Amino acid sequence: LRRVLVAFAAFDSNVGYCQSLNFIAATLLLCMNEEEAFWCLASIVTSFMPPGYYAKDLSGSVADQQALQQIIEKSLPKVHAHLNMLGAQLPVIITDWYLCMFTTSFPTSLALRVLDVVFSEGSQILHRLTIALISLH
């Protein structure tokens, strides 16, 4: 795991090391060797996630959270009102989900399926999955 993360930090100096990457890399290492895990991690960060998602200021992640906030306001107004009533801020709830791509929230088998869908459909799955989870509760 350490070798994959150090190699990635050298590969993409704009990102360097972002703590959530360790969870993604560890999950990838469960089913592939170090080199494959490195290239998959590099692909996730550079190709599948919006620019700046794992940058030091997390600008891409912040923009994604704001977009989700607007989607929730429009498509789930009761949930939005309930969160406001509780004083719950959506970014506090979802930051870990998004940055770790649910690898810390789901059982490994389901987290691997999320990563599979990210590779086949892109990062939009994170919004769809979050909306589904929030809708259930």
Backbone as ProteinMPNN parsed JSONL, in Angstrom:
{"seq_chain_A": "LRRVLVAFAAFDSNVGYCQSLNFIAATLLLCMNEEEAFWCLASIVTSFMPPGYYAKDLSGSVADQQALQQIIEKSLPKVHAHLNMLGAQLPVIITDWYLCMFTTSFPTSLALRVLDVVFSEGSQILHRLTIALISLH", "coords_chain_A": {"N_chain_A": [[0.837, -1.191, 0.0], [1.869, 1.256, 0.854], [3.922, 1.651, -1.056], [2.442, 1.955, -3.417], [1.028, 4.32, -2.861], [3.118, 6.181, -2.428], [4.325, 6.098, -4.935], [2.204, 7.1, -6.445], [1.987, 9.707, -5.393], [4.371, 10.79, -6.335], [3.897, 10.572, -9.039], [1.672, 12.246, -9.568], [2.015, 15.269, -8.782], [0.392, 17.444, -8.276], [-1.682, 16.499, -6.796], [-0.434, 14.819, -4.91], [-0.456, 13.395, -1.84], [-3.5, 12.353, -0.662], [-5.531, 11.693, 2.005], [-7.777, 9.994, 1.672], [-7.167, 8.46, -0.523], [-5.715, 6.267, 0.303], [-7.584, 4.39, 1.197], [-8.937, 3.728, -1.133], [-6.818, 2.715, -2.695], [-6.045, 0.541, -1.067], [-8.311, -1.072, -1.262], [-8.269, -1.644, -3.98], [-5.901, -3.125, -4.044], [-6.691, -5.504, -2.971], [-7.543, -7.084, -5.008], [-5.735, -7.038, -7.092], [-2.35, -6.688, -8.378], [0.436, -4.598, -7.215], [1.32, -2.789, -9.266], [-0.839, -2.752, -11.077], [-2.812, -1.788, -9.337], [-1.767, 0.751, -8.802], [-1.962, 1.977, -11.382], [-4.71, 1.854, -11.781], [-5.594, 3.46, -9.656], [-4.38, 5.875, -10.434], [-5.796, 6.293, -12.804], [-8.411, 6.626, -11.82], [-8.159, 9.035, -10.36], [-7.142, 10.862, -12.28], [-8.672, 10.571, -14.609], [-11.351, 9.677, -14.219], [-12.555, 11.054, -12.118], [-13.728, 14.391, -11.381], [-11.707, 17.269, -12.323], [-9.355, 18.42, -9.917], [-10.429, 17.1, -7.775], [-9.096, 15.601, -5.828], [-7.202, 17.422, -5.158], [-5.11, 19.652, -3.225], [-6.775, 21.661, -2.183], [-9.198, 20.487, -2.526], [-11.022, 21.289, -4.467], [-12.514, 20.235, -6.648], [-14.023, 18.285, -5.376], [-15.514, 19.831, -3.585], [-17.06, 21.322, -5.398], [-18.527, 19.225, -6.526], [-20.001, 18.406, -4.298], [-21.562, 20.674, -3.881], [-23.077, 20.6, -6.213], [-24.505, 18.236, -5.779], [-25.968, 19.04, -3.562], [-27.725, 20.894, -4.733], [-29.132, 19.168, -6.423], [-30.414, 17.53, -4.554], [-32.014, 19.454, -3.272], [-33.82, 20.047, -5.354], [-34.843, 17.55, -6.287], [-35.453, 16.02, -4.048], [-37.147, 17.44, -2.038], [-38.351, 17.141, 0.511], [-36.473, 15.693, 1.972], [-34.375, 17.498, 1.884], [-35.523, 19.638, 3.351], [-35.812, 18.337, 5.807], [-33.139, 17.793, 6.508], [-32.256, 20.436, 6.772], [-33.876, 21.237, 8.939], [-32.776, 19.681, 10.943], [-30.336, 20.807, 11.05], [-28.293, 19.637, 9.754], [-25.502, 19.338, 7.684], [-25.017, 18.639, 4.385], [-22.425, 18.249, 3.09], [-20.84, 17.384, 5.258], [-21.856, 14.898, 5.736], [-21.429, 13.491, 3.334], [-18.778, 13.779, 2.422], [-16.755, 11.884, 3.13], [-17.877, 9.606, 1.918], [-17.707, 10.269, -0.821], [-14.962, 11.026, -1.332], [-13.622, 8.696, -0.558], [-14.904, 6.946, -2.135], [-16.937, 5.284, -1.233], [-15.592, 3.135, -0.115], [-15.017, 2.945, 2.56], [-17.431, 2.778, 3.727], [-19.075, 0.766, 2.806], [-19.466, -2.833, 2.649], [-16.667, -4.776, 1.516], [-17.17, -6.256, -0.874], [-19.311, -4.862, -2.029], [-18.193, -2.311, -2.23], [-16.229, -2.814, -4.136], [-17.86, -3.249, -6.332], [-18.917, -0.685, -6.662], [-16.564, 0.662, -7.442], [-16.136, -0.704, -9.856], [-18.341, 0.234, -11.346], [-17.718, 2.942, -11.422], [-15.496, 2.822, -13.104], [-16.767, 1.96, -15.43], [-18.881, 3.763, -15.914], [-18.25, 6.261, -14.92], [-17.812, 9.039, -12.587], [-20.356, 9.903, -11.958], [-21.91, 7.989, -10.831], [-21.576, 8.195, -8.123], [-23.203, 10.319, -7.283], [-25.715, 9.263, -8.018], [-25.832, 6.979, -6.408], [-25.657, 8.106, -3.844], [-28.005, 9.649, -3.768], [-29.862, 7.587, -3.922], [-29.311, 6.234, -1.503], [-29.891, 8.224, 0.402], [-32.556, 8.636, -0.175], [-33.683, 6.264, 0.703], [-33.662, 6.484, 3.431]], "CA_chain_A": [[0.0, 0.0, 0.0], [2.743, 2.422, 0.934], [4.613, 1.837, -2.342], [1.461, 2.479, -4.378], [0.727, 5.718, -2.516], [4.327, 6.992, -2.673], [4.454, 6.197, -6.396], [1.176, 8.006, -6.943], [2.352, 11.073, -4.996], [5.41, 11.229, -7.274], [3.277, 10.608, -10.372], [0.784, 13.406, -9.685], [2.438, 16.202, -7.726], [-0.708, 18.364, -7.957], [-2.463, 15.85, -5.743], [0.443, 14.319, -3.864], [-1.136, 12.384, -1.038], [-4.77, 12.732, -0.057], [-5.77, 10.563, 2.89], [-8.788, 9.057, 1.18], [-6.601, 7.586, -1.548], [-5.239, 5.022, 0.898], [-8.689, 3.435, 1.252], [-9.184, 3.264, -2.507], [-5.683, 1.869, -3.082], [-6.117, -0.715, -0.31], [-9.386, -1.874, -1.85], [-7.764, -2.138, -5.267], [-4.874, -4.139, -3.793], [-7.31, -6.78, -2.608], [-7.835, -7.912, -6.182], [-4.74, -6.872, -8.154], [-0.995, -6.451, -7.879], [0.747, -3.193, -6.937], [1.366, -1.969, -10.477], [-2.212, -2.592, -11.561], [-3.505, -0.907, -8.389], [-1.264, 2.104, -9.043], [-2.529, 2.531, -12.608], [-6.15, 2.058, -11.558], [-5.716, 4.652, -8.812], [-4.048, 7.025, -11.283], [-6.92, 6.503, -13.721], [-9.535, 7.18, -11.057], [-7.895, 10.435, -10.003], [-6.883, 11.739, -13.427], [-9.606, 10.414, -15.728], [-12.74, 9.391, -13.867], [-13.077, 12.047, -11.182], [-13.578, 15.76, -11.895], [-10.42, 17.902, -12.008], [-9.227, 19.039, -8.596], [-11.178, 16.35, -6.769], [-8.18, 15.227, -4.749], [-6.193, 18.474, -5.004], [-4.933, 20.084, -1.831], [-7.943, 22.442, -1.753], [-10.387, 19.656, -2.78], [-11.967, 22.128, -5.214], [-13.427, 19.394, -7.415], [-14.927, 17.643, -4.427], [-16.43, 20.872, -3.091], [-18.004, 21.607, -6.49], [-19.402, 18.062, -6.624], [-20.905, 18.455, -3.144], [-22.529, 21.746, -4.135], [-23.991, 20.099, -7.247], [-25.411, 17.29, -5.137], [-26.872, 19.833, -2.715], [-28.766, 21.426, -5.614], [-29.95, 18.041, -6.881], [-31.257, 17.133, -3.415], [-33.022, 20.515, -3.094], [-34.829, 19.982, -6.409], [-35.479, 16.246, -6.479], [-35.879, 15.471, -2.756], [-37.364, 18.612, -1.19], [-38.64, 16.755, 1.897], [-35.187, 15.344, 2.583], [-33.659, 18.773, 2.048], [-36.142, 20.346, 4.475], [-35.504, 17.596, 7.028], [-31.73, 18.061, 6.831], [-32.193, 21.814, 7.267], [-34.483, 21.272, 10.258], [-31.812, 19.075, 11.865], [-29.081, 21.555, 11.007], [-27.287, 18.749, 9.169], [-24.936, 19.845, 6.442], [-24.769, 17.528, 3.476], [-20.998, 17.935, 2.9], [-20.319, 16.638, 6.408], [-22.329, 13.523, 5.588], [-21.001, 12.806, 2.112], [-17.371, 13.959, 2.045], [-16.065, 10.598, 3.214], [-18.418, 8.715, 0.892], [-17.22, 10.635, -2.145], [-13.509, 10.957, -1.448], [-13.213, 7.29, -0.435], [-15.714, 6.202, -3.095], [-17.716, 4.325, -0.449], [-14.786, 1.987, 0.324], [-15.03, 2.875, 4.025], [-18.823, 2.739, 4.176], [-19.735, -0.441, 2.33], [-18.654, -4.059, 2.677], [-15.701, -4.802, 0.417], [-17.763, -6.731, -2.13], [-20.111, -3.776, -2.601], [-17.25, -1.236, -2.593], [-15.623, -3.196, -5.413], [-18.87, -3.02, -7.379], [-18.947, 0.766, -6.887], [-15.394, 0.98, -8.257], [-16.412, -1.221, -11.205], [-19.261, 1.138, -12.036], [-16.965, 4.173, -11.698], [-14.689, 2.563, -14.303], [-17.588, 1.793, -16.633], [-19.811, 4.874, -16.161], [-17.726, 7.533, -14.437], [-18.074, 9.443, -11.201], [-21.767, 10.226, -11.744], [-22.498, 6.948, -9.996], [-21.536, 8.627, -6.724], [-24.436, 11.076, -7.066], [-26.876, 8.36, -8.076], [-25.798, 6.117, -5.228], [-25.968, 8.939, -2.678], [-29.432, 9.976, -3.812], [-30.583, 6.358, -3.577], [-29.15, 5.984, -0.066], [-30.621, 9.249, 1.162], [-33.984, 8.396, -0.412], [-34.106, 5.122, 1.514], [-33.755, 6.836, 4.835]], "C_chain_A": [[0.88, 1.252, 0.0], [3.427, 2.694, -0.402], [3.669, 2.415, -3.395], [1.206, 3.958, -4.113], [1.919, 6.641, -2.748], [4.523, 7.172, -4.18], [3.419, 7.153, -6.961], [1.512, 9.451, -6.604], [3.433, 11.63, -5.917], [4.832, 11.406, -8.677], [2.443, 11.868, -10.568], [1.078, 14.374, -8.542], [1.361, 17.228, -7.392], [-1.589, 17.801, -6.844], [-1.556, 15.453, -4.6], [-0.253, 13.195, -3.129], [-2.39, 12.996, -0.443], [-5.218, 11.513, 0.741], [-6.766, 9.553, 2.354], [-8.241, 8.092, 0.135], [-6.101, 6.266, -0.969], [-6.347, 3.972, 0.951], [-8.999, 2.868, -0.134], [-8.074, 2.313, -2.935], [-5.719, 0.528, -2.351], [-7.186, -1.632, -0.878], [-8.939, -2.449, -3.188], [-6.747, -3.26, -5.072], [-5.444, -5.49, -3.364], [-7.51, -7.69, -3.819], [-6.851, -7.707, -7.335], [-3.37, -6.618, -7.545], [-0.724, -4.945, -7.758], [0.731, -2.321, -8.186], [-0.03, -1.728, -11.037], [-3.003, -1.646, -10.648], [-3.061, 0.543, -8.58], [-1.932, 2.72, -10.273], [-4.036, 2.725, -12.496], [-6.384, 3.298, -10.709], [-5.431, 5.907, -9.631], [-5.184, 7.328, -12.25], [-8.123, 7.11, -13.017], [-9.327, 8.673, -10.839], [-7.804, 11.332, -11.228], [-7.942, 11.678, -14.519], [-11.075, 10.305, -15.325], [-13.356, 10.401, -12.911], [-12.873, 13.447, -11.771], [-12.213, 16.35, -11.514], [-10.451, 18.55, -10.623], [-9.907, 18.272, -7.475], [-10.319, 16.008, -5.565], [-7.051, 16.237, -4.581], [-6.142, 18.927, -3.55], [-6.12, 20.898, -1.311], [-9.267, 21.699, -1.967], [-11.455, 20.389, -3.593], [-12.961, 21.313, -6.033], [-14.453, 18.709, -6.536], [-15.961, 18.629, -3.897], [-17.482, 21.194, -4.158], [-19.003, 20.459, -6.649], [-20.428, 18.053, -5.485], [-21.966, 19.538, -3.322], [-23.539, 21.318, -5.195], [-24.988, 19.119, -6.643], [-26.422, 18.023, -4.253], [-28.032, 20.382, -3.553], [-29.689, 20.322, -6.124], [-30.909, 17.617, -5.775], [-32.364, 18.17, -3.2], [-34.158, 20.367, -4.095], [-35.566, 18.647, -6.446], [-35.983, 15.612, -5.184], [-36.143, 16.609, -1.766], [-37.675, 18.261, 0.271], [-37.358, 16.388, 2.643], [-34.389, 16.613, 2.848], [-34.205, 19.549, 3.246], [-35.806, 19.661, 5.807], [-34.051, 17.83, 7.46], [-31.565, 19.475, 7.381], [-32.754, 21.92, 8.675], [-33.516, 20.715, 11.316], [-30.513, 19.882, 11.973], [-27.934, 20.722, 10.447], [-26.794, 19.326, 7.849], [-24.509, 18.663, 5.582], [-23.279, 17.239, 3.268], [-20.393, 17.144, 4.062], [-20.683, 15.159, 6.278], [-21.622, 12.814, 4.443], [-19.522, 12.916, 1.771], [-16.614, 12.635, 2.056], [-16.564, 9.637, 2.134], [-17.777, 8.987, -0.462], [-15.709, 10.472, -2.27], [-12.996, 9.52, -1.379], [-13.978, 6.38, -1.378], [-16.432, 5.032, -2.426], [-16.908, 3.125, 0.046], [-14.751, 1.864, 1.849], [-16.438, 2.708, 4.578], [-19.544, 1.447, 3.825], [-18.854, -1.656, 2.6], [-17.781, -4.104, 1.42], [-16.333, -5.237, -0.899], [-18.585, -5.643, -2.803], [-19.222, -2.604, -3.015], [-16.567, -1.549, -3.926], [-16.601, -3.004, -6.566], [-18.992, -1.527, -7.693], [-17.764, 1.166, -7.764], [-15.573, 0.476, -9.691], [-17.295, -0.261, -11.988], [-18.587, 2.479, -12.324], [-16.139, 3.981, -12.969], [-15.551, 2.437, -15.559], [-18.45, 3.01, -16.954], [-19.306, 6.234, -15.7], [-18.216, 7.877, -13.04], [-19.532, 9.796, -10.916], [-22.457, 9.186, -10.867], [-22.519, 7.371, -8.531], [-22.785, 9.438, -6.381], [-25.644, 10.148, -7.034], [-26.963, 7.474, -6.843], [-26.162, 6.897, -3.967], [-27.446, 9.285, -2.631], [-30.268, 8.748, -3.436], [-30.499, 6.082, -2.072], [-29.959, 6.977, 0.775], [-32.136, 9.05, 1.0], [-34.525, 7.254, 0.455], [-34.354, 5.488, 2.963], [-34.458, 8.152, 4.968]], "O_chain_A": [[0.648, 2.186, -0.768], [3.503, 3.844, -0.835], [4.069, 3.275, -4.179], [1.172, 4.759, -5.048], [1.746, 7.766, -3.215], [4.847, 8.266, -4.643], [3.724, 7.936, -7.861], [1.341, 10.334, -7.444], [3.414, 12.817, -6.244], [5.246, 12.302, -9.412], [2.505, 12.491, -11.628], [0.466, 14.304, -7.476], [1.41, 17.831, -6.319], [-2.165, 18.549, -6.054], [-1.87, 15.718, -3.439], [-0.599, 12.171, -3.717], [-2.334, 14.041, 0.206], [-5.275, 10.41, 0.198], [-6.597, 8.353, 2.573], [-8.804, 7.016, -0.067], [-6.066, 5.256, -1.671], [-6.076, 2.785, 0.77], [-9.285, 1.68, -0.283], [-8.342, 1.237, -3.471], [-5.452, -0.511, -2.955], [-6.984, -2.843, -0.964], [-9.205, -3.613, -3.489], [-6.727, -4.227, -5.833], [-4.744, -6.501, -3.394], [-7.632, -8.907, -3.68], [-7.113, -8.161, -8.449], [-3.246, -6.365, -6.347], [-1.553, -4.124, -8.151], [0.179, -1.22, -8.161], [-0.356, -0.608, -11.429], [-3.768, -0.808, -11.126], [-3.883, 1.458, -8.526], [-2.414, 3.852, -10.218], [-4.578, 3.672, -13.066], [-7.27, 4.099, -11.006], [-6.162, 6.893, -9.531], [-5.501, 8.493, -12.49], [-8.778, 8.004, -13.553], [-10.221, 9.476, -11.104], [-8.33, 12.445, -11.22], [-8.098, 12.634, -15.279], [-11.948, 10.803, -16.036], [-14.574, 10.578, -12.906], [-11.957, 13.663, -12.565], [-11.635, 15.969, -10.496], [-11.449, 19.148, -10.221], [-9.957, 18.748, -6.341], [-10.763, 16.115, -4.421], [-6.049, 15.941, -3.93], [-7.029, 18.615, -2.755], [-6.439, 20.832, -0.124], [-10.332, 22.217, -1.631], [-12.649, 20.14, -3.426], [-14.138, 21.67, -6.103], [-15.616, 18.571, -6.914], [-17.141, 18.299, -3.776], [-18.665, 21.322, -3.843], [-20.189, 20.695, -6.881], [-21.595, 17.725, -5.701], [-23.127, 19.346, -2.96], [-24.723, 21.637, -5.09], [-26.177, 19.165, -6.957], [-27.596, 17.657, -4.211], [-29.186, 20.337, -3.126], [-30.897, 20.527, -6.241], [-32.087, 17.371, -6.034], [-33.519, 17.807, -2.973], [-35.325, 20.537, -3.742], [-36.785, 18.618, -6.619], [-36.859, 14.748, -5.227], [-35.439, 16.729, -0.764], [-37.3, 19.009, 1.174], [-37.19, 16.739, 3.811], [-33.798, 16.773, 3.916], [-33.436, 20.058, 4.062], [-35.549, 20.329, 6.808], [-33.775, 18.038, 8.642], [-30.826, 19.691, 8.341], [-32.183, 22.61, 9.52], [-33.453, 21.217, 12.438], [-29.702, 19.662, 12.873], [-26.762, 21.048, 10.635], [-27.587, 19.749, 7.007], [-23.738, 17.805, 6.012], [-22.895, 16.069, 3.269], [-19.512, 16.313, 3.845], [-19.909, 14.282, 6.665], [-21.253, 11.647, 4.575], [-19.054, 12.194, 0.891], [-15.915, 12.306, 1.098], [-15.77, 8.935, 1.508], [-17.358, 8.065, -1.162], [-15.23, 9.847, -3.216], [-12.038, 9.17, -2.068], [-13.731, 5.175, -1.417], [-16.521, 3.938, -2.983], [-17.491, 2.182, 0.581], [-14.482, 0.782, 2.371], [-16.611, 2.515, 5.782], [-20.519, 1.08, 4.48], [-17.641, -1.526, 2.761], [-18.134, -3.532, 0.389], [-16.056, -4.639, -1.94], [-18.556, -5.517, -4.027], [-19.473, -1.972, -4.04], [-16.354, -0.655, -4.744], [-16.193, -2.63, -7.666], [-19.151, -1.146, -8.853], [-17.93, 1.92, -8.723], [-15.197, 1.166, -10.638], [-17.029, 0.024, -13.156], [-18.853, 3.091, -13.359], [-16.087, 4.873, -13.816], [-15.094, 2.779, -16.65], [-18.729, 3.276, -18.123], [-19.886, 7.259, -16.059], [-18.936, 7.108, -12.403], [-19.908, 9.97, -9.757], [-23.472, 9.475, -10.235], [-23.394, 6.945, -7.778], [-23.361, 9.265, -5.307], [-26.486, 10.235, -6.141], [-28.047, 7.249, -6.305], [-26.897, 6.395, -3.118], [-28.068, 9.22, -1.571], [-31.261, 8.862, -2.718], [-31.5, 5.736, -1.444], [-30.624, 6.595, 1.738], [-32.899, 9.273, 1.94], [-35.679, 7.279, 0.884], [-35.171, 4.862, 3.638], [-34.646, 8.641, 6.082]]}, "name": "protein", "num_of_chains": 1, "seq": "LRRVLVAFAAFDSNVGYCQSLNFIAATLLLCMNEEEAFWCLASIVTSFMPPGYYAKDLSGSVADQQALQQIIEKSLPKVHAHLNMLGAQLPVIITDWYLCMFTTSFPTSLALRVLDVVFSEGSQILHRLTIALISLH"}
